[in-house]
Amino acid sequence: MFQMLDYRATKLYFILFAFPDLLLAVFSLAGKAIIPVLIASNYFDNTVSIILVAISLVFVFEIILILLFVIYGKIKKFIFELIIDVTPTGGRNEEEAFAVVKVGNKMITILQLNNTNPREWTDNLIQKGSNLDWLGSLFYSSDIKVRLEFLRQYFINRPELYGYPSEQEAALEEDGLAIQLMEKIISSPVYRWSIVSYILFIYALYYHFNY
């Protein structure tokens, strides 16, 4: 077993699991769209029945995928820890260190934002925090930066409120800086992935009935 600092182990983790990650991603995307339609059309001839059954199977397939991703994640962690002894740095615990291994520098920024009093956020950290997601930063970088700067100043003026998330949310809402639905969708890879998968599912249904 080799010892490696958490932030340096990221590249090795990517090299080891990039290909199986890609295969699972393609399977989850294409399988969710195609398999429900194939199963439904194999057992039913009626258009309405095929659509209803296919939609039901999509949700079943999602549950299966969630379980599959959880199991796969545990297997990856087990294999990686057989090879590498990850050493936490920056005051991180073992769980946080492995999160850094999986995600890299972006996770370091997320942990710094989550674990540090906002009044101590530096301009550099705020800049990094406004560019965590490539698509989100393309459309909302300035909004995210304003939001983070507001929180820093808010807790500088009201240090006694740190540790009360409801106060933070209320302050953002009051100043019109709360995260809106469209920003959540655009800035979240999970939401984007789901939208793409549903679009492919609709296309699979359309293709089945028209070709």
Buried (B, 14 or more C-beta within 10 A) or exposed (E): EEEBBBBBBBEBBEEBBEEEEEEBEEEBBEBBBBBBBEBBBEEBEEEEEBBEBBBEBBEEBBEBBEEBEEEBEEEBBEEBBEEBEBBBEBEBEEEBBBBBBBBBEBBBBBBBBEEEEBBEBEEEBBEBBBBBBEEBBEBBBEBBBBBBBBBBEBBEEEEEBBEEEEBBEEBBEEEEBEBEEEBEBBBBEEEBBBEEBEEBBEEBBEEBEEE
